[in-house]
Structures are given as structure tokens and as C-alpha cells.
């Protein structure tokens, strides 16, 4: 990762810790940590706060090194459950997902520290990142999942993936478990 994302992530980490907001890095940066390096133009995190707390967090933006991407950012937060920001110094976009679901809160609690730009930050586990990306289902996400599975190899907790995948599948009515089984079979057969 180059200096822009490192600087952005360092300032984000400082701000969120100062505001006592639990979070985990997801997206392209987490994929680089858990899978293999790839280009990413933004910083994605999920924060463990409710909507009221997210709206109060907006009040502290003026004292932070970030600015909202939209004039009425409170409306965006309430409608889309995301706080889109721009880092003033680097111009890098930060997408802060408001973690309202049990899975998102679990993802934050399970995150492990990783060294990025000389700083230790919480990054989603490989398993939780796989689940997020299978849920999203975009071509780039599926490619990322393959690379994460390849890199993590036998260290992946397939029981956790299947159990949590089953719970998510029931909650969102998306066929996750068959996709996870295919990933596991491909891993075991060396594909």
C-alpha cells in the first residue's frame, strides 16, 4: 500500500479511536492483507455503532481530517447506512458502513490487528471477508474470494464459514452455502 492510503487509514484510525468507535477494515485493503495485493482507490471500514451514534459522529467531522462527500450526509447515513467521506490531505474516499447487523458487529469483534503503514489496525478476518464478498457477489469480489482462499489455505475455518453462511443465507435469502461449499471443494481438490 502506498503513502496515500496509509496516511488516510492512520488519520481514520486516530479519529475513530478518539471517538471510541469500534471498527474493522474491509474492502480492497483487507483483501490485500488476507489475500494478495491489489490496487484500491479508497478505504472501506465497517463501524460498530447505531444510527443515532452515526449521526452524532457527523458532528465531529469538522474536527477531523475528513469531509463529507455530500451536503446532506445525515440523509445519506439514514437512507443508505453509509457515511461517505473524503480525506482532506490525500483526497482519498473513505466509505464507512454503519454496522447495524449482528454479522457486522461479529465481524468487528473478530477482527485481528494487522500492520499497515507502521500502524496496527483491526482488519476483518479472512472468513468474514469471504462472507462479505460472497454476499456482494460482484465479479471483483468473487475474484478476491478466490485469492483469499488460495492464500489462507488450510488455515480457513470452514465450520465457521458454513455456520455463519447458513445464518446469513436465512437472513438475506441469498444462496451462500452452495457457493461456500464450491469454494471448499475447489480448495480441497487444489483448483
C-alpha positions in Angstrom: 0.0 0.0 0.0 1.4 3.4 -0.8 1.5 6.6 1.4 -1.9 7.9 0.4 -4.0 5.0 1.7 -1.6 4.6 4.7 -2.0 8.2 5.7 -5.7 8.1 5.2 -6.0 5.0 7.3 -3.8 6.4 10.0 -5.9 9.5 10.3 -9.1 7.4 10.2 -7.8 5.1 13.0 -6.9 8.1 15.1 -10.3 9.8 14.6 -12.3 6.6 15.3 -10.3 5.7 18.4 -10.6 9.3 19.7 -14.4 9.0 19.2 -14.5 5.5 20.8 -15.9 3.9 17.7 -15.1 0.2 17.2 -14.3 -0.6 13.5 -12.7 -3.1 11.1 -11.0 -2.5 7.8 -12.8 -4.3 4.9 -12.7 -3.9 1.1 -9.5 -3.8 -1.0 -7.1 -3.1 1.9 -8.4 -6.1 3.8 -8.2 -8.2 0.6 -4.5 -7.2 0.3 -3.9 -8.3 3.9 -5.8 -11.5 3.7 -5.4 -12.4 0.1 -2.9 -10.8 -2.3 -2.0 -7.2 -3.0 -4.3 -5.4 -5.4 -5.0 -1.8 -6.3 -7.7 0.0 -4.3 -8.6 3.7 -4.7 -10.5 4.0 -1.4 -10.6 2.9 2.3 -13.5 0.8 3.4 -14.4 0.2 7.0 -17.4 -1.0 9.0 -18.1 0.7 12.3 -19.9 -0.8 15.3 -22.4 2.0 16.1 -26.1 2.5 15.7 -27.7 5.2 13.6 -28.1 7.7 16.4 -24.4 7.4 17.2 -23.5 7.7 13.5 -25.4 10.9 13.3 -23.6 12.2 16.3 -20.3 11.2 14.7 -21.1 13.5 11.8 -20.9 16.4 14.3 -17.3 15.6 15.0 -16.3 15.6 11.3 -15.3 19.3 11.4 -12.7 18.5 14.0 -11.4 15.6 11.9 -9.2 15.4 8.8 -12.2 14.3 6.7 -15.1 16.0 5.0 -18.5 14.5 3.9 -18.9 13.7 0.2 -22.4 15.1 0.2 -24.0 18.2 1.6 -26.8 16.4 3.4 -24.6 13.5 4.7 -27.1 12.8 7.5 -29.8 11.9 5.0 -27.3 9.5 3.2 -26.5 7.8 6.6 -30.1 7.4 7.4 -31.1 6.1 4.0 -28.0 4.0 2.9 -26.4 3.3 6.3 -23.0 4.5 5.0 -21.0 7.6 5.8 -19.1 8.6 2.7 -16.1 10.9 3.4 -13.0 12.3 1.7 -9.6 12.6 3.4 -8.6 16.3 3.1 -4.9 15.7 2.8 -4.9 12.9 0.2 -8.3 13.2 -1.5 -8.9 9.5 -0.9 -12.5 8.4 -0.4 -13.5 6.6 2.8 -16.7 4.6 2.8 -17.7 3.9 6.4 -20.5 1.3 6.6 -22.7 1.6 9.6 -22.6 -1.9 11.1 -26.2 -2.5 12.2 -26.4 -6.2 11.8 -25.3 -8.9 14.1 -22.9 -10.2 11.5 -21.3 -6.8 11.1 -20.9 -6.5 14.9 -19.4 -10.0 15.0 -17.1 -9.1 12.1 -15.8 -6.2 14.1 -15.4 -8.2 17.3 -13.5 -11.0 15.4 -11.2 -8.6 13.5 -7.5 -9.1 14.1 -4.8 -6.5 14.2 -2.6 -6.1 11.1 0.4 -3.8 10.5 -0.4 -1.3 7.8 1.9 1.7 7.2 3.6 1.1 10.5 0.4 1.1 12.5 -1.7 -1.7 13.9 -5.3 -1.6 12.8 -8.2 -4.0 13.1 -8.8 -5.9 9.8 -11.7 -8.3 9.1 -10.7 -12.0 9.3 -10.3 -13.9 6.1 -13.6 -15.8 6.9 -15.6 -12.7 7.5 -14.2 -11.0 4.4 -15.1 -14.1 2.3 -18.6 -13.9 3.6 -18.9 -10.2 2.9 -17.6 -10.7 -0.6 -19.7 -13.7 -1.4 -22.7 -11.7 -0.3 -21.8 -8.8 -2.5 -21.3 -11.2 -5.4 -19.7 -8.7 -7.9 -17.1 -10.1 -10.3 -14.2 -8.3 -8.4 -15.5 -9.7 -5.1 -15.6 -13.3 -6.4 -12.0 -12.9 -7.8 -10.9 -11.6 -4.3 -12.5 -14.5 -2.6 -10.6 -17.0 -4.8 -7.3 -15.2 -3.9 -8.1 -15.2 -0.2 -9.0 -18.9 -0.2 -5.8 -19.6 -2.1 -3.6 -17.6 0.3 -5.2 -18.7 3.5 -5.3 -22.4 2.5 -5.9 -24.9 5.3 -6.0 -22.1 8.0 -9.5 -21.2 7.0 -12.2 -22.1 9.5 -14.7 -23.8 7.2 -17.0 -24.7 10.1 -17.4 -21.0 10.9 -17.8 -20.2 7.2 -20.6 -22.7 6.8 -22.4 -22.0 10.0 -22.3 -18.2 9.6 -23.1 -18.6 5.9 -26.2 -20.6 6.8 -27.4 -17.9 9.2 -26.7 -15.1 6.7 -28.4 -17.2 3.9 -31.6 -17.4 6.0 -31.5 -13.7 6.9 -30.9 -12.3 3.4 -32.4 -15.1 1.2 -29.3 -15.5 -0.9 -27.8 -18.9 -1.6 -24.5 -18.5 0.2 -23.9 -22.1 1.4 -23.7 -23.7 -2.1 -21.1 -21.1 -3.1 -19.1 -21.7 0.1 -19.2 -25.5 -0.5 -17.9 -25.0 -4.0 -15.1 -22.9 -2.7 -14.2 -25.5 -0.1 -14.4 -28.3 -2.7 -12.2 -26.4 -5.1 -9.7 -25.7 -2.2 -9.6 -29.4 -1.3 -9.2 -30.5 -4.9 -6.4 -28.0 -5.5 -8.2 -25.9 -8.1 
